[in-house]
């Protein structure tokens, strides 16, 4: 009886963990450039003396889905989307370099080019600072060109170039802050073959319909395991009652 109780308890616990991952993905269905976390169940046999009698289910997050998201037209000159593979290098809160597909860029009050989440965008030699400008353009290679304030339309100046990288996706992992980093802790070199398109954004790659279906399925699995534990309790109470009568 205790075996059934622990099996149900472990299954319920890991189902809750899978539901947490799925809920996180669902909450970011409208987050630009978001990459969905993967989740799976694996069997974990109980090793020991005697015959194998129990196999627990363990939930784990093996990695991230790098499937591309849909491209949406915005018309905003600071919105960019990467064409095919590649990432935008940013400066994370802890001072390390991280990588993202979120191309909803903006210029802060101090002139810093940053993502919609407030992370500075990396360029040649460090974070990119944009001087006061009447117009900003981002080329397909990430080059930033501006028309300084008070200058005519023919007066253009190149400010910097966004650091675009293309490391192998198997070398990347998602950190607790939601940003991608290289597993070995190093930084990826710039890749001149990476191209961007301005005036568009890449949406999240979360499949909302599938996430909703998974949410219902996981909720039913959790309920089933709770009912199994309740059955164990009822059986235990009945067994105790029979022993008292005897």
DOFI-995271 format. One line per field, with one value per residue: residue in three letters; x, y, z of N, C-alpha, C, O in turn; residue number from 0. Coordinates in steps of 0.05 Angstrom, whole numbers, m for minus. Example, Ala and Ser with C-alpha at 12.3 -4.5 7.8 and 13.67 -1.06 7.14 Angstrom:
residuo: c(Ala, Ser)
nx: c(264, 257)
ny: c(m114, m45)
nz: c(156, 142)
cax: c(246, 273)
cay: c(m90, m21)
caz: c(156, 143)
cx: c(264, 258)
cy: c(m66, 1)
cz: c(156, 157)
ox: c(285, 268)
oy: c(m66, 23)
oz: c(169, 161)
num: c(0, 1)
//
This chain:
residuo: c(Unk, Unk, Unk, Unk, Unk, Unk, Unk, Unk, Unk, Unk, Unk, Unk, Unk, Unk, Unk, Unk, Unk, Unk, Unk, Unk, Unk, Unk, Unk, Unk, Unk, Unk, Unk, Unk, Unk, Unk, Unk, Unk, Unk, Unk, Unk, Unk, Unk, Unk, Unk, Unk, Unk, Unk, Unk, Unk, Unk, Unk, Unk, Unk, Unk, Unk, Unk, Unk, Unk, Unk, Unk, Unk, Unk, Unk, Unk, Unk, Unk, Unk, Unk, Unk, Unk, Unk, Unk, Unk, Unk, Unk, Unk, Unk, Unk, Unk, Unk, Unk, Unk, Unk, Unk, Unk, Unk, Unk, Unk, Unk, Unk, Unk, Unk, Unk, Unk, Unk, Unk, Unk, Unk, Unk, Unk, Unk, Unk, Unk, Unk, Unk, Unk, Unk, Unk, Unk, Unk, Unk, Unk, Unk, Unk, Unk, Unk, Unk, Unk, Unk, Unk, Unk, Unk, Unk, Unk, Unk, Unk, Unk, Unk, Unk, Unk, Unk, Unk, Unk, Unk, Unk, Unk, Unk, Unk, Unk, Unk, Unk, Unk, Unk, Unk, Unk, Unk, Unk, Unk, Unk, Unk, Unk, Unk, Unk, Unk, Unk, Unk, Unk, Unk, Unk, Unk, Unk, Unk, Unk, Unk, Unk, Unk, Unk, Unk, Unk, Unk, Unk, Unk, Unk, Unk, Unk, Unk, Unk, Unk, Unk, Unk, Unk, Unk, Unk, Unk, Unk, Unk, Unk, Unk, Unk, Unk, Unk, Unk, Unk, Unk, Unk, Unk, Unk, Unk, Unk, Unk, Unk, Unk, Unk, Unk, Unk, Unk, Unk, Unk, Unk, Unk, Unk, Unk, Unk, Unk, Unk, Unk, Unk, Unk, Unk, Unk, Unk, Unk, Unk, Unk, Unk, Unk, Unk, Unk, Unk, Unk, Unk, Unk, Unk, Unk, Unk, Unk, Unk, Unk, Unk, Unk, Unk, Unk, Unk, Unk, Unk, Unk, Unk, Unk, Unk, Unk, Unk)
nx: c(16, 39, 74, 42, 23, 69, 85, 42, 46, 96, 87, 46, 74, 114, 81, 60, 106, 115, 70, 81, 124, 96, 57, 89, 109, 60, 46, 82, 66, 58, 106, 158, 203, 209, 231, 206, 206, 225, 194, 191, 174, 210, 227, 245, 275, 273, 329, 359, 365, 336, 278, 262, 211, 186, 177, 191, 163, 196, 200, 232, 269, 294, 316, 311, 263, 280, 251, 229, 192, 131, 131, 118, 92, 110, 127, 158, 220, 258, 246, 267, 279, 310, 336, 327, 375, 410, 427, 416, 464, 466, 472, 469, 436, 473, 520, 544, 550, 494, 444, 391, 328, 293, 272, 250, 270, 293, 308, 337, 327, 378, 403, 418, 417, 370, 336, 265, 258, 294, 349, 415, 437, 489, 547, 601, 653, 624, 564, 514, 508, 465, 470, 435, 384, 346, 328, 332, 363, 368, 410, 413, 455, 460, 482, 479, 451, 445, 409, 434, 409, 382, 408, 409, 371, 408, 452, 482, 503, 544, 535, 544, 548, 504, 518, 515, 506, 519, 518, 523, 461, 459, 498, 478, 443, 386, 384, 368, 347, 320, 348, 392, 453, 521, 540, 590, 606, 633, 638, 603, 631, 624, 582, 584, 549, 498, 434, 387, 320, 287, 232, 198, 177, 194, 152, 134, 152, 117, 66, 3, m46, m30, m5, m49, m78, m42, m42, m93, m90, m48, m71, m112, m81, m56, m101, m118, m76, m81, m131, m116, m83, m121, m151, m115, m114, m167, m168, m131, m156, m201, m175, m152, m199, m220, m181, m189, m239, m228)
ny: c(m24, 24, 31, 43, 92, 125, 123, 149, 198, 218, 220, 259, 303, 311, 320, 369, 400, 396, 422, 473, 489, 487, 526, 571, 576, 586, 634, 667, 671, 716, 742, 774, 740, 697, 634, 570, 529, 462, 401, 338, 270, 220, 152, 126, 75, 40, 21, m34, m86, m149, m159, m114, m72, m23, 36, 101, 164, 217, 286, 328, 383, 385, 422, 476, 498, 514, 528, 572, 634, 667, 719, 787, 846, 912, 964, 998, 1029, 1013, 962, 896, 834, 771, 739, 675, 633, 654, 705, 762, 799, 816, 856, 828, 832, 817, 832, 799, 772, 758, 724, 736, 732, 771, 827, 877, 937, 996, 1065, 1089, 1140, 1158, 1150, 1099, 1040, 991, 929, 912, 893, 921, 909, 926, 932, 899, 922, 939, 934, 942, 962, 995, 1064, 1114, 1175, 1240, 1241, 1251, 1212, 1141, 1085, 1015, 971, 912, 882, 896, 945, 1010, 1070, 1140, 1203, 1260, 1308, 1367, 1365, 1358, 1313, 1284, 1280, 1232, 1188, 1135, 1098, 1051, 979, 927, 871, 811, 742, 672, 620, 548, 516, 474, 486, 524, 548, 562, 611, 628, 679, 679, 689, 669, 633, 613, 547, 536, 583, 622, 675, 686, 695, 751, 743, 751, 733, 732, 760, 814, 840, 901, 936, 895, 842, 783, 735, 698, 628, 593, 546, 561, 533, 479, 484, 496, 449, 414, 435, 422, 366, 354, 373, 336, 290, 302, 305, 252, 225, 246, 225, 172, 171, 184, 138, 101, 119, 109, 53, 40, 58, 23, m26, m20, m17, m68, m98, m81, m103, m156)
nz: c(0, 16, m26, m70, m53, m51, m104, m129, m104, m121, m176, m178, m158, m198, m242, m229, m233, m288, m305, m288, m322, m371, m361, m356, m409, m435, m412, m438, m490, m521, m520, m551, m592, m557, m533, m527, m469, m464, m442, m409, m390, m355, m341, m279, m251, m188, m157, m123, m72, m89, m132, m186, m171, m172, m211, m219, m242, m272, m281, m328, m356, m415, m450, m498, m545, m610, m653, m705, m695, m715, m764, m757, m784, m767, m780, m751, m746, m710, m697, m706, m740, m741, m798, m811, m779, m718, m669, m626, m592, m523, m463, m401, m336, m298, m319, m356, m424, m463, m504, m551, m586, m588, m620, m610, m605, m571, m555, m498, m446, m437, m483, m494, m533, m527, m510, m510, m459, m430, m433, m451, m518, m551, m586, m630, m589, m542, m505, m544, m558, m577, m610, m605, m652, m712, m744, m748, m774, m787, m817, m860, m843, m791, m783, m756, m775, m772, m777, m756, m708, m734, m783, m855, m899, m929, m899, m866, m814, m792, m735, m703, m700, m693, m653, m680, m674, m685, m656, m647, m634, m599, m563, m531, m473, m432, m383, m314, m317, m364, m410, m464, m462, m474, m459, m439, m416, m445, m495, m557, m622, m668, m726, m792, m829, m811, m817, m814, m814, m817, m786, m774, m729, m693, m668, m607, m603, m581, m584, m578, m577, m571, m521, m488, m493, m469, m418, m399, m402, m366, m319, m312, m305, m257, m223, m226, m199, m148, m134, m132, m87, m49, m52, m31, 22, 38, 33, 72, 118, 119, 124, 175, 205, 198, 224, 276, 287, 285)
cax: c(0, 57, 86, 23, 21, 93, 85, 23, 56, 118, 75, 32, 94, 127, 61, 59, 130, 110, 49, 95, 138, 76, 44, 109, 108, 34, 47, 99, 58, 59, 132, 173, 228, 211, 236, 192, 221, 215, 188, 186, 175, 227, 223, 268, 272, 284, 349, 365, 364, 311, 268, 252, 182, 175, 189, 180, 164, 211, 198, 256, 269, 319, 327, 294, 255, 291, 234, 224, 166, 119, 141, 96, 99, 104, 133, 176, 247, 275, 239, 282, 276, 332, 329, 338, 388, 425, 418, 426, 479, 457, 486, 450, 437, 497, 544, 553, 537, 473, 434, 362, 316, 274, 283, 236, 290, 285, 329, 330, 330, 406, 414, 427, 400, 363, 313, 241, 260, 313, 376, 430, 446, 518, 557, 630, 666, 607, 536, 510, 496, 455, 469, 410, 380, 319, 321, 350, 359, 384, 414, 409, 478, 460, 494, 461, 457, 427, 410, 436, 390, 389, 421, 390, 366, 431, 474, 479, 527, 543, 540, 555, 537, 494, 533, 498, 521, 505, 530, 506, 440, 464, 517, 464, 424, 371, 390, 345, 335, 306, 366, 408, 482, 537, 542, 617, 611, 647, 621, 604, 642, 605, 579, 576, 529, 471, 420, 363, 300, 276, 204, 183, 184, 189, 136, 141, 148, 99, 41, m17, m66, m18, m1, m75, m85, m24, m50, m116, m80, m33, m90, m125, m62, m53, m125, m118, m57, m93, m151, m102, m75, m145, m159, m97, m123, m192, m162, m117, m177, m217, m158, m150, m225, m223, m164, m202, m262, m218)
cay: c(0, 48, 34, 57, 119, 140, 125, 169, 224, 227, 227, 284, 324, 316, 332, 398, 413, 398, 443, 499, 495, 493, 552, 592, 579, 598, 662, 682, 667, 741, 754, 774, 724, 678, 606, 553, 508, 435, 385, 310, 252, 197, 131, 123, 50, 39, 0, m44, m115, m161, m154, m87, m71, 4, 54, 128, 182, 241, 307, 343, 403, 378, 444, 497, 495, 535, 532, 601, 645, 681, 746, 807, 873, 934, 990, 1013, 1026, 1000, 934, 879, 805, 757, 722, 648, 629, 676, 718, 789, 799, 837, 856, 820, 847, 810, 841, 779, 774, 738, 725, 737, 736, 793, 850, 902, 954, 1024, 1082, 1099, 1169, 1164, 1144, 1071, 1022, 968, 913, 919, 886, 939, 899, 941, 917, 900, 929, 937, 945, 945, 971, 1016, 1089, 1129, 1204, 1252, 1237, 1254, 1187, 1119, 1062, 991, 956, 883, 871, 906, 972, 1031, 1095, 1161, 1230, 1277, 1330, 1392, 1360, 1352, 1285, 1272, 1277, 1207, 1180, 1108, 1099, 1026, 956, 908, 846, 788, 718, 648, 595, 523, 517, 454, 497, 545, 540, 584, 617, 635, 705, 676, 695, 647, 636, 590, 529, 537, 609, 640, 692, 678, 716, 762, 727, 770, 721, 736, 783, 823, 855, 921, 941, 871, 828, 754, 729, 674, 603, 576, 538, 566, 511, 455, 490, 494, 421, 402, 444, 405, 338, 353, 377, 311, 271, 309, 297, 223, 216, 254, 205, 147, 174, 182, 110, 88, 127, 95, 25, 38, 60, m1, m48, m15, m23, m97, m109, m76, m121, m183)
caz: c(0, 16, m53, m87, m43, m59, m133, m136, m94, m139, m201, m175, m156, m224, m260, m222, m245, m317, m309, m284, m347, m391, m355, m363, m438, m442, m404, m456, m518, m535, m515, m576, m593, m535, m541, m508, m454, m469, m418, m415, m367, m359, m321, m261, m235, m161, m156, m97, m70, m97, m159, m191, m167, m175, m230, m214, m265, m266, m301, m332, m377, m430, m466, m508, m573, m627, m677, m709, m690, m738, m769, m757, m794, m748, m791, m733, m755, m689, m694, m725, m737, m754, m821, m807, m753, m707, m644, m619, m567, m504, m437, m381, m311, m282, m333, m376, m450, m468, m532, m553, m613, m585, m634, m604, m594, m565, m545, m471, m442, m437, m510, m496, m548, m510, m518, m497, m431, m417, m435, m471, m542, m555, m612, m632, m566, m518, m510, m565, m550, m600, m606, m613, m681, m723, m758, m743, m792, m782, m842, m859, m829, m764, m781, m748, m788, m762, m787, m732, m704, m747, m808, m877, m904, m942, m879, m851, m799, m781, m706, m692, m713, m673, m653, m688, m671, m694, m644, m650, m614, m578, m544, m516, m452, m421, m355, m297, m325, m389, m432, m474, m459, m481, m436, m428, m404, m463, m513, m585, m639, m688, m750, m813, m847, m799, m829, m800, m829, m800, m789, m768, m705, m691, m644, m592, m618, m566, m597, m557, m577, m559, m493, m474, m492, m449, m392, m391, m398, m341, m297, m308, m294, m229, m209, m224, m178, m122, m128, m125, m59, m33, m51, m12, 48, 44, 37, 97, 139, 119, 135, 203, 217, 198, 245, 302, 290, 290)
cx: c(17, 70, 68, 21, 45, 94, 66, 33, 77, 106, 60, 52, 106, 107, 58, 83, 126, 89, 62, 110, 118, 63, 63, 109, 83, 34, 64, 91, 59, 86, 149, 199, 230, 214, 225, 211, 208, 212, 182, 187, 194, 223, 248, 264, 285, 303, 354, 364, 337, 303, 260, 222, 170, 191, 176, 181, 177, 208, 224, 253, 295, 331, 305, 287, 265, 275, 229, 196, 156, 130, 117, 106, 91, 108, 151, 205, 265, 267, 254, 276, 299, 322, 343, 351, 404, 412, 429, 440, 470, 474, 466, 454, 462, 523, 555, 538, 517, 462, 403, 353, 296, 285, 267, 254, 279, 310, 321, 335, 360, 419, 423, 407, 395, 339, 288, 241, 281, 342, 391, 439, 475, 525, 587, 643, 649, 579, 535, 496, 490, 456, 442, 406, 351, 309, 342, 343, 378, 386, 412, 432, 480, 473, 473, 469, 436, 430, 410, 415, 400, 403, 401, 389, 390, 454, 468, 505, 523, 552, 555, 543, 529, 510, 513, 516, 505, 518, 511, 486, 445, 484, 504, 447, 410, 377, 365, 332, 321, 323, 383, 438, 495, 542, 570, 625, 626, 627, 624, 616, 621, 605, 568, 554, 500, 459, 395, 345, 288, 246, 186, 193, 178, 174, 147, 136, 130, 74, 19, m37, m55, m13, m27, m83, m68, m33, m74, m107, m65, m51, m104, m107, m58, m77, m126, m99, m68, m115, m139, m93, m99, m155, m141, m106, m148, m186, m148, m137, m194, m201, m156, m176, m229, m205, m176, m225, m252, m206)
cy: c(25, 52, 50, 87, 136, 143, 148, 197, 235, 235, 254, 307, 331, 327, 361, 413, 416, 420, 471, 507, 502, 520, 575, 597, 593, 627, 680, 678, 693, 756, 751, 758, 702, 650, 588, 534, 481, 420, 357, 294, 228, 177, 128, 98, 53, 15, m9, m75, m125, m153, m125, m87, m44, 20, 81, 144, 208, 261, 322, 362, 400, 401, 463, 491, 519, 538, 562, 609, 659, 709, 765, 834, 894, 962, 1007, 1008, 1012, 971, 917, 850, 792, 739, 695, 646, 653, 688, 746, 787, 822, 835, 851, 836, 841, 818, 822, 783, 751, 742, 722, 739, 759, 818, 876, 921, 982, 1039, 1094, 1129, 1177, 1158, 1116, 1055, 997, 953, 923, 912, 902, 929, 914, 922, 921, 907, 925, 950, 949, 954, 994, 1040, 1105, 1159, 1215, 1251, 1241, 1229, 1166, 1096, 1039, 975, 926, 869, 880, 933, 993, 1058, 1116, 1186, 1248, 1299, 1355, 1389, 1353, 1321, 1270, 1267, 1253, 1200, 1151, 1108, 1075, 1003, 936, 882, 823, 763, 694, 623, 571, 522, 496, 464, 518, 533, 565, 587, 624, 661, 703, 681, 670, 653, 611, 573, 530, 564, 629, 657, 683, 701, 727, 745, 745, 759, 724, 761, 789, 838, 876, 925, 917, 859, 799, 749, 705, 649, 583, 571, 540, 543, 487, 460, 488, 465, 407, 410, 427, 377, 335, 356, 351, 290, 276, 300, 266, 213, 224, 234, 179, 148, 173, 153, 94, 94, 111, 65, 21, 40, 35, m24, m45, m23, m54, m110, m104, m95, m149, m185)
cz: c(0, m11, m71, m78, m53, m89, m141, m128, m113, m166, m200, m173, m183, m244, m254, m234, m275, m323, m305, m309, m369, m386, m361, m393, m446, m435, m423, m486, m534, m531, m540, m573, m572, m546, m519, m495, m460, m442, m426, m389, m375, m336, m305, m243, m207, m159, m127, m96, m78, m126, m161, m190, m171, m196, m227, m240, m257, m288, m303, m356, m393, m445, m475, m537, m589, m653, m681, m703, m715, m739, m772, m766, m773, m761, m774, m741, m735, m683, m715, m719, m752, m776, m817, m780, m744, m683, m642, m593, m549, m479, m416, m355, m295, m296, m354, m403, m454, m496, m532, m582, m612, m598, m631, m589, m588, m555, m518, m469, m441, m464, m514, m513, m532, m521, m503, m467, m416, m418, m457, m494, m546, m583, m613, m607, m541, m525, m529, m553, m575, m594, m614, m643, m688, m736, m752, m761, m784, m807, m838, m845, m800, m761, m775, m760, m777, m778, m762, m732, m718, m774, m830, m882, m916, m922, m861, m837, m789, m752, m696, m708, m691, m675, m657, m687, m680, m683, m649, m627, m592, m557, m526, m494, m441, m391, m340, m305, m352, m414, m439, m470, m468, m456, m423, m416, m421, m479, m542, m602, m658, m713, m772, m831, m836, m809, m813, m820, m809, m806, m784, m741, m707, m665, m629, m608, m602, m582, m576, m555, m564, m529, m477, m472, m470, m421, m382, m385, m372, m317, m291, m297, m264, m212, m205, m202, m150, m115, m120, m96, m40, m30, m31, 17, 56, 49, 64, 120, 141, 131, 165, 217, 218, 220, 273, 307, 296, 318)
ox: c(11, 76, 76, 19, 41, 102, 73, 29, 77, 115, 63, 48, 109, 114, 55, 80, 134, 92, 53, 108, 122, 57, 54, 110, 84, 22, 60, 108, 60, 88, 154, 214, 251, 202, 232, 228, 184, 225, 170, 198, 193, 216, 270, 250, 305, 295, 353, 362, 316, 319, 251, 209, 145, 216, 152, 197, 170, 213, 237, 236, 316, 354, 285, 304, 259, 286, 225, 177, 170, 136, 98, 127, 69, 94, 158, 213, 286, 279, 253, 270, 307, 302, 367, 341, 410, 389, 450, 430, 468, 488, 447, 473, 471, 545, 575, 517, 524, 470, 392, 369, 283, 305, 270, 254, 258, 330, 300, 344, 366, 444, 433, 382, 414, 324, 290, 226, 285, 359, 382, 446, 485, 511, 598, 643, 659, 571, 553, 476, 506, 442, 427, 424, 333, 285, 366, 320, 400, 366, 410, 429, 500, 474, 452, 492, 413, 450, 390, 406, 423, 409, 378, 405, 392, 473, 451, 526, 502, 574, 576, 528, 545, 515, 496, 537, 480, 528, 488, 493, 436, 487, 517, 437, 422, 376, 343, 308, 312, 313, 387, 446, 483, 547, 573, 647, 631, 603, 646, 610, 601, 626, 545, 542, 481, 472, 382, 355, 279, 237, 162, 214, 160, 182, 167, 119, 129, 61, 17, m45, m68, m17, m26, m93, m78, m31, m75, m116, m69, m46, m109, m115, m57, m74, m135, m106, m63, m117, m149, m95, m97, m165, m151, m106, m150, m198, m152, m135, m200, m212, m156, m176, m239, m213, m172, m229, m266, m197)
oy: c(45, 75, 67, 104, 158, 164, 164, 217, 259, 255, 270, 328, 355, 342, 377, 435, 437, 434, 490, 531, 522, 535, 597, 620, 611, 643, 704, 682, 691, 780, 729, 761, 690, 643, 590, 522, 479, 426, 351, 302, 218, 186, 127, 99, 67, m8, 7, m88, m112, m142, m112, m100, m42, 18, 84, 138, 219, 255, 327, 358, 410, 400, 466, 481, 542, 549, 576, 593, 662, 722, 760, 843, 893, 981, 1029, 985, 1001, 958, 924, 843, 802, 726, 692, 656, 671, 682, 752, 776, 845, 815, 866, 851, 858, 812, 829, 796, 728, 761, 708, 747, 766, 829, 894, 923, 990, 1027, 1106, 1142, 1201, 1161, 1109, 1057, 983, 963, 940, 924, 898, 941, 916, 899, 943, 899, 907, 975, 958, 953, 1011, 1038, 1108, 1168, 1202, 1261, 1236, 1225, 1171, 1089, 1044, 965, 917, 846, 874, 944, 994, 1067, 1110, 1191, 1251, 1308, 1363, 1409, 1345, 1306, 1246, 1253, 1255, 1205, 1144, 1118, 1077, 1008, 929, 872, 817, 762, 695, 606, 575, 527, 499, 452, 530, 510, 587, 568, 626, 665, 724, 678, 653, 676, 590, 584, 527, 568, 651, 654, 676, 725, 713, 734, 754, 774, 720, 782, 771, 849, 868, 919, 917, 867, 790, 757, 693, 649, 560, 590, 522, 535, 475, 441, 478, 456, 391, 394, 419, 365, 316, 344, 344, 273, 258, 289, 256, 194, 209, 226, 165, 128, 162, 145, 77, 77, 102, 53, 1, 25, 26, m41, m65, m34, m64, m129, m120, m103, m165, m207)
oz: c(m14, m18, m86, m95, m62, m99, m159, m142, m120, m178, m219, m186, m189, m263, m273, m243, m286, m343, m318, m317, m383, m405, m370, m402, m463, m449, m423, m504, m559, m537, m550, m554, m570, m567, m495, m507, m461, m423, m447, m369, m397, m314, m316, m223, m204, m159, m109, m117, m73, m141, m142, m205, m174, m198, m231, m258, m236, m311, m283, m373, m385, m453, m463, m552, m582, m672, m661, m706, m735, m719, m787, m757, m762, m753, m783, m743, m743, m667, m739, m697, m774, m773, m820, m760, m760, m676, m654, m573, m559, m475, m412, m353, m280, m287, m367, m404, m448, m510, m516, m599, m632, m589, m646, m565, m600, m549, m516, m487, m446, m467, m535, m509, m525, m538, m485, m452, m392, m404, m479, m489, m545, m602, m599, m605, m521, m549, m529, m540, m593, m575, m627, m658, m672, m740, m752, m764, m776, m818, m815, m835, m786, m739, m788, m755, m775, m792, m749, m752, m714, m787, m824, m870, m912, m928, m843, m848, m778, m746, m683, m728, m674, m697, m640, m698, m683, m698, m655, m604, m570, m536, m509, m496, m442, m376, m352, m300, m362, m436, m422, m475, m470, m435, m399, m406, m412, m475, m550, m596, m664, m721, m770, m846, m850, m810, m802, m840, m788, m828, m789, m731, m720, m644, m637, m626, m609, m592, m559, m533, m547, m513, m454, m451, m455, m402, m358, m366, m358, m296, m268, m280, m248, m191, m184, m188, m131, m91, m103, m81, m18, m9, m17, 34, 79, 67, 78, 140, 163, 146, 180, 239, 238, 232, 291, 330, 310, 326)
num: c(0, 1, 2, 3, 4, 5, 6, 7, 8, 9, 10, 11, 12, 13, 14, 15, 16, 17, 18, 19, 20, 21, 22, 23, 24, 25, 26, 27, 28, 29, 30, 31, 32, 33, 34, 35, 36, 37, 38, 39, 40, 41, 42, 43, 44, 45, 46, 47, 48, 49, 50, 51, 52, 53, 54, 55, 56, 57, 58, 59, 60, 61, 62, 63, 64, 65, 66, 67, 68, 69, 70, 71, 72, 73, 74, 75, 76, 77, 78, 79, 80, 81, 82, 83, 84, 85, 86, 87, 88, 89, 90, 91, 92, 93, 94, 95, 96, 97, 98, 99, 100, 101, 102, 103, 104, 105, 106, 107, 108, 109, 110, 111, 112, 113, 114, 115, 116, 117, 118, 119, 120, 121, 122, 123, 124, 125, 126, 127, 128, 129, 130, 131, 132, 133, 134, 135, 136, 137, 138, 139, 140, 141, 142, 143, 144, 145, 146, 147, 148, 149, 150, 151, 152, 153, 154, 155, 156, 157, 158, 159, 160, 161, 162, 163, 164, 165, 166, 167, 168, 169, 170, 171, 172, 173, 174, 175, 176, 177, 178, 179, 180, 181, 182, 183, 184, 185, 186, 187, 188, 189, 190, 191, 192, 193, 194, 195, 196, 197, 198, 199, 200, 201, 202, 203, 204, 205, 206, 207, 208, 209, 210, 211, 212, 213, 214, 215, 216, 217, 218, 219, 220, 221, 222, 223, 224, 225, 226, 227, 228, 229, 230, 231, 232, 233, 234, 235, 236, 237, 238, 239, 240, 241, 242, 243, 244, 245)
//
